Amino acid sequence: MTKVLVATDKPFAAIAVKGIREVVEAAGMELALLEKYTEKRQLLDAVKDADALIIRSDIVDAEVLEAAGQLKIVVRAGAGYDNVDLTTATARGICVMNTPGQNSNAVAELVFGLLVYASRGFYNGGSGTELKGRKLGILAYGNVGRNVARIAKGFGMDIYAFDPYAPAQAIENDGVKAVASTEELFAACQIVSLHIPATPETKKSINHGLLKSMPQGAIVVNTARKEVIDEAALARVFEERPDFKYLSDIQPGINAELAAKYPGRYFATPQKLGAQTSESNINAGIAAAKQIVDFLRNGNTKFKVNA
């Protein structure tokens, strides 16, 4: 019988697992669970006879893929997939997919939770500022970026976006101002929300020049990936600009230093929380199961992310 393994050190909600099981078993396949595992060896043992694998932020490197002799597909329940070794997967003929859009609203809502918290002085009892009328720049206008724009309209913000892969007209059709470059976006906007993946082109791309160019009262919100920020540049801008704030659900390597030196200007959640809602948990898990069934039965590779 075809075996689908759900391997999650941070488990799906019980209702999500129930939905995954229903999809898998209705297709005549077996579901196996590896939850809250504490050692890589447990994952290596579990994947040996798996035909399909569903993960969250779990690391699927070359060693894991090589241990999985029957594996045909890995689905990362979420948008980012830099935790999977795509090169090895491709070499071994393993399809890798993500589930784009399933946690987009959850991430977008977190952006505004962070922004309201910071704009009100981290609730320190003093006077804060309002988001209405402020210029918001969205870097990457994909599923999350579009949801950020939708919510920003409700706050009455002036919204800009840049995405080299999204036609300017498509952005403008949403009532968002399309700009021609990342540099233009940062120079124009008091607030910039990052939604770019971590790729060779984007790693450390948010550099000193971009951060320094932002208008007075600058805030950068990063619910994307830690790697896209040049941390040395971030520390330098904190030193140079007393008005600068950085908010994230990702702890940079220099987080302890920043938190100690710049209280009220730096905030990051203890762990990545963008997709941590019941709704996105359920949506992404069930989507992953459906994609596996569709791939194994029909060869559908719509959401494939490797070559």
Backbone torsions as a table, in degrees:
resi	resn	phi	psi	omega
1	MET	NA	138.8	177.4
2	THR	-61.9	131.0	-175.0
3	LYS	-112.6	125.8	176.2
4	VAL	-108.3	120.7	-179.6
5	LEU	-103.3	128.9	170.1
6	VAL	-102.3	110.7	-177.7
7	ALA	-115.8	108.1	-174.2
8	THR	-140.3	115.4	174.6
9	ASP	-71.7	-26.2	169.6
10	LYS	-110.4	98.9	-169.0
11	PRO	-63.8	155.1	167.3
12	PHE	-65.0	158.6	171.9
13	ALA	-62.3	152.2	-177.5
14	ALA	-56.6	-38.5	-179.1
15	ILE	-67.4	-31.5	176.8
16	ALA	-69.3	-43.1	178.0
17	VAL	-61.4	-39.3	177.9
18	LYS	-60.4	-44.1	179.4
19	GLY	-66.2	-40.2	177.1
20	ILE	-61.3	-45.8	-179.5
21	ARG	-59.8	-42.8	-178.5
22	GLU	-62.1	-42.2	179.6
23	VAL	-65.5	-46.4	-176.2
24	VAL	-67.2	-47.9	-176.2
25	GLU	-71.7	-30.2	175.8
26	ALA	-65.2	-23.8	178.1
27	ALA	-89.4	4.1	178.6
28	GLY	78.7	24.4	180.0
29	MET	-111.8	163.4	-179.3
30	GLU	-98.9	137.7	176.2
31	LEU	-107.0	130.7	174.7
32	ALA	-121.2	144.6	-178.1
33	LEU	-118.7	134.9	168.9
34	LEU	-128.5	98.7	-174.9
35	GLU	-114.8	146.5	176.2
36	LYS	54.5	35.8	179.5
37	TYR	-71.6	151.2	-173.0
38	THR	-116.1	-12.3	-179.3
39	GLU	-133.2	144.7	179.8
40	LYS	-60.1	-33.2	-179.7
41	ARG	-56.6	-35.7	178.9
42	GLN	-62.5	-41.0	178.3
43	LEU	-68.5	-42.2	179.6
44	LEU	-60.2	-39.7	178.5
45	ASP	-68.8	-40.8	-174.7
46	ALA	-69.3	-31.8	-175.2
47	VAL	-83.3	-7.6	-173.6
48	LYS	-54.8	-39.8	-177.1
49	ASP	-115.7	20.1	-179.7
50	ALA	-87.0	138.5	174.8
51	ASP	-91.6	-26.2	-178.9
52	ALA	-144.2	150.9	-175.5
53	LEU	-135.6	129.1	173.1
54	ILE	-110.6	129.0	179.7
55	ILE	-132.2	171.4	170.8
56	ARG	-113.0	-103.7	178.1
57	SER	-95.7	12.1	-177.8
58	ASP	-65.6	143.8	-177.9
59	ILE	-83.3	120.5	175.4
60	VAL	-115.3	90.4	-176.7
61	ASP	-97.7	-172.1	-177.5
62	ALA	-59.0	-39.2	-178.5
63	GLU	-62.4	-42.5	179.1
64	VAL	-65.2	-46.1	-178.3
65	LEU	-64.2	-37.1	179.6
66	GLU	-71.6	-26.0	177.9
67	ALA	-77.4	-17.6	-174.2
68	ALA	-95.5	82.1	-173.5
69	GLY	-65.2	-24.1	-177.8
70	GLN	-105.9	-1.1	-169.2
71	LEU	-66.6	132.2	179.5
72	LYS	-114.6	-25.8	-175.6
73	ILE	-152.5	140.3	171.4
74	VAL	-120.9	128.9	174.9
75	VAL	-118.8	121.7	175.2
76	ARG	-87.1	113.2	-179.3
77	ALA	-75.0	89.2	-175.7
78	GLY	152.2	-175.3	-175.9
79	ALA	-89.2	-50.5	-176.7
80	GLY	-72.1	145.2	-178.4
81	TYR	-137.5	22.6	179.9
82	ASP	-74.6	-1.5	174.9
83	ASN	-88.2	3.1	178.5
84	VAL	-115.8	134.3	177.5
85	ASP	-77.1	94.7	-175.6
86	LEU	-68.1	-35.8	-178.2
87	THR	-62.6	-47.5	179.1
88	THR	-66.7	-39.5	179.1
89	ALA	-59.8	-45.4	179.4
90	THR	-62.5	-44.1	-179.5
91	ALA	-61.8	-30.2	-178.7
92	ARG	-95.2	4.6	177.7
93	GLY	73.1	27.3	-179.0
94	ILE	-100.4	127.2	177.5
95	CYS	-79.1	133.4	175.8
96	VAL	-117.1	130.5	178.2
97	MET	-128.1	160.1	165.7
98	ASN	-118.1	-176.9	178.9
99	THR	-124.9	71.0	-174.3
100	PRO	-60.5	140.1	175.1
101	GLY	91.4	-17.1	-173.6
102	GLN	-72.2	-28.4	179.4
103	ASN	-115.3	15.6	-173.5
104	SER	-62.5	-44.6	-179.2
105	ASN	-65.8	-38.5	-180.0
106	ALA	-60.8	-44.7	179.3
107	VAL	-65.2	-43.3	-179.1
108	ALA	-62.0	-41.2	178.7
109	GLU	-64.8	-36.3	177.8
110	LEU	-63.2	-38.0	177.2
111	VAL	-52.2	-45.2	-176.8
112	PHE	-79.0	-26.8	171.4
113	GLY	-61.4	-43.9	178.6
114	LEU	-66.6	-41.7	-177.6
115	LEU	-66.3	-43.4	178.9
116	VAL	-64.0	-42.7	179.4
117	TYR	-58.1	-47.0	-178.2
118	ALA	-72.1	-40.0	-178.0
119	SER	-65.8	-25.8	177.1
120	ARG	-96.3	25.6	174.1
121	GLY	67.2	31.6	-177.0
122	PHE	56.0	33.4	177.4
123	TYR	56.3	45.8	-177.6
124	ASN	-89.0	3.6	178.5
125	GLY	93.4	-10.5	179.2
126	GLY	-90.0	-177.9	178.5
127	SER	-75.7	135.9	176.9
128	GLY	-109.1	-162.8	176.2
129	THR	-126.4	162.2	179.6
130	GLU	-99.9	156.6	178.2
131	LEU	-84.7	-23.1	-178.3
132	LYS	-56.4	129.6	177.0
133	GLY	84.0	-8.4	-179.7
134	ARG	-81.6	150.5	-178.8
135	LYS	-85.1	120.8	179.5
136	LEU	-110.3	125.7	175.3
137	GLY	-105.1	132.6	179.8
138	ILE	-111.6	116.0	-179.7
139	LEU	-98.0	104.1	-175.3
140	ALA	96.8	115.6	-173.4
141	TYR	-108.1	58.8	175.7
142	GLY	-94.4	-149.2	-177.4
143	ASN	-60.3	-45.6	-180.0
144	VAL	-69.5	-45.6	-179.3
145	GLY	-56.5	-41.4	179.2
146	ARG	-66.0	-36.8	176.9
147	ASN	-69.4	-35.8	175.5
148	VAL	-61.5	-44.0	178.7
149	ALA	-61.4	-42.6	180.0
150	ARG	-59.6	-46.4	-178.9
151	ILE	-69.1	-39.1	-178.9
152	ALA	-60.0	-33.0	177.9
153	LYS	-60.8	-37.8	178.4
154	GLY	-65.5	-27.2	176.7
155	PHE	-84.1	-6.9	-179.3
156	GLY	74.6	32.8	-178.8
157	MET	-87.0	159.3	176.1
158	ASP	-94.6	112.6	-164.4
159	ILE	-108.5	131.0	177.7
160	TYR	-124.7	156.6	177.5
161	ALA	-151.9	150.6	170.9
162	PHE	-137.4	132.9	174.9
163	ASP	-153.7	114.8	-177.7
164	PRO	-64.5	-15.1	-177.8
165	TYR	-103.6	-0.9	179.1
166	ALA	-111.0	125.8	178.2
167	PRO	-58.4	137.8	-179.4
168	ALA	-56.2	-36.4	-178.1
169	GLN	-65.1	-36.4	178.2
170	ALA	-64.5	-37.1	176.9
171	ILE	-67.7	-47.0	-179.2
172	GLU	-62.5	-34.0	179.8
173	ASN	-62.6	-22.2	177.9
174	ASP	-89.1	6.5	-179.0
175	GLY	77.7	24.4	179.5
176	VAL	-114.8	140.5	180.0
177	LYS	-80.4	121.4	178.0
178	ALA	-87.1	130.8	176.0
179	VAL	-110.6	167.3	-169.2
180	ALA	-91.1	-10.1	-176.2
181	SER	-161.0	163.5	173.5
182	THR	-61.7	-40.0	-179.5
183	GLU	-60.6	-42.5	179.1
184	GLU	-65.3	-38.3	-179.2
185	LEU	-62.8	-49.1	-178.3
186	PHE	-66.6	-39.1	-178.5
187	ALA	-68.5	-26.5	-175.7
188	ALA	-90.4	-27.2	-165.8
189	CYS	-110.2	136.4	175.7
190	GLN	-73.1	-29.3	-179.8
191	ILE	-125.7	131.9	174.8
192	VAL	-126.3	129.0	178.4
193	SER	-109.2	124.4	-174.0
194	LEU	-93.5	130.3	178.6
195	HIS	-139.6	33.1	179.5
196	ILE	-93.3	148.1	176.4
197	PRO	-76.7	165.3	174.8
198	ALA	-89.5	104.6	178.9
199	THR	-128.5	169.0	176.7
200	PRO	-54.6	-31.7	-179.1
201	GLU	-77.6	-30.5	-173.8
202	THR	-98.1	-17.9	-178.2
203	LYS	-60.5	127.8	-177.8
204	LYS	61.3	19.4	-179.2
205	SER	-74.6	-22.2	176.8
206	ILE	-85.2	91.8	-166.7
207	ASN	-106.8	-176.7	-176.4
208	HIS	-60.5	-42.9	-178.8
209	GLY	-60.0	-43.1	179.3
210	LEU	-65.1	-48.7	-177.1
211	LEU	-64.3	-40.7	-177.8
212	LYS	-68.6	-26.8	-175.4
213	SER	-78.3	-11.5	-174.9
214	MET	-67.7	150.2	179.0
215	PRO	-63.4	169.7	178.3
216	GLN	-56.4	141.8	-179.7
217	GLY	78.0	31.7	-173.8
218	ALA	-68.3	140.2	173.9
219	ILE	-134.1	129.2	171.9
220	VAL	-111.2	129.5	177.4
221	VAL	-113.0	123.6	-178.7
222	ASN	-119.5	101.2	171.9
223	THR	-111.8	21.5	-178.7
224	ALA	-97.3	-95.4	-178.7
225	ARG	-140.5	144.1	178.9
226	LYS	-59.4	-37.5	-172.0
227	GLU	-64.7	-19.2	-177.1
228	VAL	-75.6	-15.4	179.6
229	ILE	-92.7	133.8	169.5
230	ASP	-80.8	102.2	-171.7
231	GLU	-65.2	-33.5	176.9
232	ALA	-64.6	-40.4	177.8
233	ALA	-66.6	-38.3	178.7
234	LEU	-61.0	-46.9	179.1
235	ALA	-62.0	-38.7	-179.6
236	ARG	-65.8	-41.6	-179.8
237	VAL	-67.9	-36.4	174.6
238	PHE	-58.2	-39.3	-179.4
239	GLU	-69.7	-38.6	-173.9
240	GLU	-84.6	-27.4	-172.1
241	ARG	-125.2	100.6	178.7
242	PRO	-64.7	-14.9	-178.5
243	ASP	-89.9	-4.8	-171.2
244	PHE	-86.4	136.5	175.8
245	LYS	-128.0	147.2	178.0
246	TYR	-130.3	126.9	-177.1
247	LEU	-126.1	140.2	-176.3
248	SER	-160.2	160.8	166.8
249	ASP	-107.8	23.7	177.1
250	ILE	-132.2	126.2	178.7
251	GLN	-79.9	116.8	172.9
252	PRO	-70.6	165.3	-179.2
253	GLY	-61.3	-24.4	-178.1
254	ILE	-101.0	22.8	-172.9
255	ASN	-61.2	-41.5	-177.6
256	ALA	-64.2	-40.5	178.8
257	GLU	-63.7	-45.5	-178.7
258	LEU	-65.9	-43.2	-179.0
259	ALA	-61.6	-38.8	-178.9
260	ALA	-73.2	-40.2	-174.1
261	LYS	-83.1	-28.7	-171.7
262	TYR	-130.5	60.1	177.0
263	PRO	-62.7	137.3	-178.5
264	GLY	87.2	-3.2	179.4
265	ARG	-125.4	-19.3	179.6
266	TYR	-125.3	133.1	174.2
267	PHE	-147.9	133.3	172.7
268	ALA	-140.6	141.7	177.8
269	THR	-69.4	156.4	-178.0
270	PRO	-62.7	-26.0	178.3
271	GLN	-148.4	168.3	-178.1
272	LYS	-69.4	121.0	-171.6
273	LEU	-117.5	-1.1	-173.1
274	GLY	-51.8	-44.4	-176.6
275	ALA	-96.9	8.3	-173.4
276	GLN	-87.2	66.9	168.8
277	THR	-128.6	156.2	179.1
278	SER	-59.5	-40.8	-176.1
279	GLU	-65.1	-48.3	-177.9
280	SER	-69.3	-33.7	176.9
281	ASN	-58.4	-47.3	179.7
282	ILE	-67.7	-49.0	-176.2
283	ASN	-59.3	-47.4	-176.3
284	ALA	-68.2	-41.1	-179.5
285	GLY	-64.1	-46.0	-179.5
286	ILE	-69.2	-37.7	176.8
287	ALA	-60.9	-41.7	178.9
288	ALA	-60.4	-44.2	179.8
289	ALA	-63.5	-42.9	-179.8
290	LYS	-65.2	-38.6	179.4
291	GLN	-65.7	-37.7	177.8
292	ILE	-63.9	-47.5	179.8
293	VAL	-60.4	-44.3	-178.4
294	ASP	-65.7	-37.0	178.1
295	PHE	-69.1	-48.3	-176.5
296	LEU	-69.1	-32.4	-179.7
297	ARG	-86.3	-41.9	-168.9
298	ASN	-119.1	-4.6	-179.5
299	GLY	73.3	18.9	-177.9
300	ASN	-71.0	119.5	-178.9
301	THR	-114.9	28.1	-174.4
302	LYS	-51.9	-40.7	-174.6
303	PHE	-104.5	21.9	179.6
304	LYS	-67.3	136.4	-176.4
305	VAL	-116.2	-6.0	176.5
306	ASN	-109.4	168.7	-175.8
307	ALA	-68.5	NA	NA
